[in-house]
């Protein structure tokens, strides 16, 4: 394992001196994480004003208050909703209060352990297909350079589209994928109007221009849902089947076509992007630390032999699971969360006023010097005993009642694909090429994750 003197993997340069509003706006447009002060990795709370009052909270007890104990008082911020609502409507990710509660109750059975395990064969098939693509570029055992981010996006979109709209001819996966990328590129950046706290009714130009991509995405999804309604029940159910069959156990209310579409688009956008990022960063980290990679490979080869991993193998792959957990600590896809205080409160002894923005810089929380030993280092052994991790210090999927409903799905998929790849290939860093962590909507590796891939005999 690396010593403390070993260079750390790629990280974001945090702020070490004050920035004005214009500089903060520029930084937030380029990389949202670069507005986080380095002080946030050492203090429980950091406050300031950039157009409006804000507080960055890293204290676990205060985070428990925001995410669980006082959840109704800290809904998702208007900026978050303004960015995402045009694409995913009042879905689980956006909705608040009673509207969120009934949707959560209706969707919960869809993501039961049994249903997630039943979707395992799709993940195994995606792992096999990824191996086939890598074998194609490394003939006769030769090494080759590959962008593993691109490969992982392909793999995870294959999974999420298959488990969401399996066998649906009305669902054009390529077109939906293009529409999603177009939407994120055009709308996900912070507007200067957001920073000044302008009213929601004031148009944000970039988001107005995204209408074409959104219409395409929604039209294709609606058509696929209506097509499914007209078909006889299938023996093997996918997420759409399960969601269509689901209802709120209290009110018996089921989702309409638009509600199904908004939630399924949420799962598609979040389900493939976040897992692709996790796998890309995990492969980079394994290349960064060859000893970790070799230990993981030995575990995978012992458990799998020559076959691909399945959902039944998860219990045999604890070290690979710890690599996924540590990757999510260092590079959480949702690295920056934002809430708007609805009532006066106090956090860490500091006054919180109604309307204040309460930020949860998950990136800083996961690298906090008082919560983690050598926080910038890659050490999967931290997660040897997950129960030893103090709650609300580790939030890759959030926490409290609104913890990500698809967390189990994402982890299962990541372990299956990573174990299969490590058992069959070696991944090495390329000289002078390292991914740059940049967050717009999610924490992406700018420029991709380019590694040398060598098939193993």
Rosetta blueprint (number, residue, H / E / L):
1 X L
2 X L
3 X L
4 X L
5 X L
6 X L
7 X L
8 X L
9 X L
10 X L
11 X L
12 X L
13 X L
14 X L
15 X E
16 X L
17 X L
18 X L
19 X L
20 X L
21 X H
22 X H
23 X H
24 X H
25 X H
26 X H
27 X H
28 X H
29 X H
30 X H
31 X L
32 X H
33 X H
34 X H
35 X H
36 X L
37 X E
38 X H
39 X H
40 X H
41 X H
42 X L
43 X L
44 X L
45 X E
46 X E
47 X E
48 X E
49 X E
50 X L
51 X L
52 X L
53 X E
54 X E
55 X E
56 X E
57 X E
58 X L
59 X L
60 X H
61 X H
62 X H
63 X H
64 X H
65 X H
66 X H
67 X H
68 X H
69 X H
70 X L
71 X H
72 X H
73 X H
74 X E
75 X E
76 X E
77 X L
78 X H
79 X H
80 X H
81 X H
82 X H
83 X H
84 X H
85 X H
86 X H
87 X H
88 X H
89 X L
90 X L
91 X L
92 X L
93 X L
94 X L
95 X L
96 X L
97 X H
98 X H
99 X H
100 X H
101 X H
102 X H
103 X H
104 X H
105 X H
106 X H
107 X H
108 X H
109 X H
110 X H
111 X H
112 X L
113 X H
114 X H
115 X H
116 X H
117 X H
118 X H
119 X L
120 X H
121 X H
122 X H
123 X H
124 X H
125 X H
126 X H
127 X H
128 X H
129 X H
130 X H
131 X H
132 X H
133 X H
134 X H
135 X H
136 X H
137 X H
138 X L
139 X H
140 X H
141 X H
142 X L
143 X L
144 X E
145 X E
146 X E
147 X E
148 X H
149 X H
150 X H
151 X H
152 X H
153 X H
154 X H
155 X H
156 X H
157 X H
158 X H
159 X H
160 X H
161 X H
162 X H
163 X H
164 X H
165 X H
166 X L
167 X L
168 X L
169 X L
170 X L
171 X L
172 X L
173 X H
174 X H
175 X H
176 X H
177 X H
178 X H
179 X H
180 X H
181 X H
182 X H
183 X H
184 X H
185 X H
186 X H
187 X H
188 X L
189 X L
190 X L
191 X L
192 X H
193 X H
194 X H
195 X H
196 X L
197 X L
198 X L
199 X L
200 X L
201 X L
202 X L
203 X L
204 X L
205 X H
206 X H
207 X H
208 X H
209 X L
210 X L
211 X H
212 X H
213 X H
214 X H
215 X H
216 X H
217 X H
218 X H
219 X H
220 X H
221 X H
222 X H
223 X H
224 X H
225 X H
226 X H
227 X H
228 X H
229 X H
230 X L
231 X L
232 X L
233 X L
234 X L
235 X L
236 X L
237 X L
238 X L
239 X H
240 X H
241 X H
242 X H
243 X H
244 X H
245 X H
246 X L
247 X L
248 X L
249 X L
250 X L
251 X L
252 X L
253 X L
254 X L
255 X L
256 X L
257 X H
258 X H
259 X H
260 X H
261 X H
262 X H
263 X H
264 X H
265 X H
266 X H
267 X H
268 X H
269 X H
270 X H
271 X H
272 X H
273 X H
274 X H
275 X H
276 X H
277 X H
278 X H
279 X H
280 X H
281 X H
282 X H
283 X H
284 X H
285 X H
286 X H
287 X H
288 X H
289 X L
290 X H
291 X H
292 X H
293 X H
294 X H
295 X H
296 X H
297 X H
298 X H
299 X H
300 X H
301 X H
302 X H
303 X H
304 X H
305 X L
306 X L
307 X L
308 X L
309 X L
310 X L
311 X H
312 X H
313 X H
314 X H
315 X H
316 X H
317 X L
318 X H
319 X H
320 X H
321 X H
322 X H
323 X H
324 X H
325 X H
326 X H
327 X H
328 X H
329 X H
330 X H
331 X L
332 X L
333 X L
334 X L
335 X L
336 X L
337 X E
338 X E
339 X E
340 X E
341 X E
342 X L
343 X L
344 X L
345 X E
346 X E
347 X E
348 X L
349 X L
350 X E
351 X E
352 X E
353 X L
354 X L
355 X L
356 X L
357 X E
358 X E
359 X E
360 X E
361 X L
362 X H
363 X H
364 X H
365 X H
366 X L
367 X L
368 X L
369 X L
370 X L
371 X L
372 X L
373 X L
374 X L
375 X L
376 X L
377 X L
378 X L
379 X L
380 X H
381 X H
382 X H
383 X H
384 X L
385 X L
386 X H
387 X H
388 X H
389 X L
390 X L
391 X L
392 X L
393 X L
394 X L
395 X L
396 X L
397 X L
398 X L
399 X L
400 X H
401 X H
402 X H
403 X L
404 X L
405 X L
406 X L
407 X H
408 X H
409 X H
410 X H
411 X H
412 X H
413 X H
414 X H
415 X H
416 X H
417 X H
418 X H
419 X H
420 X H
421 X H
422 X H
423 X H
424 X H
425 X E
426 X E
427 X E
428 X E
429 X E
430 X E
431 X L
432 X L
433 X E
434 X L
435 X L
436 X E
437 X E
438 X E
439 X E
440 X L
441 X L
442 X L
443 X E
444 X E
445 X E
446 X E
447 X L
448 X L
449 X L
450 X E
451 X E
452 X E
453 X E
454 X E
455 X E
456 X L
457 X L
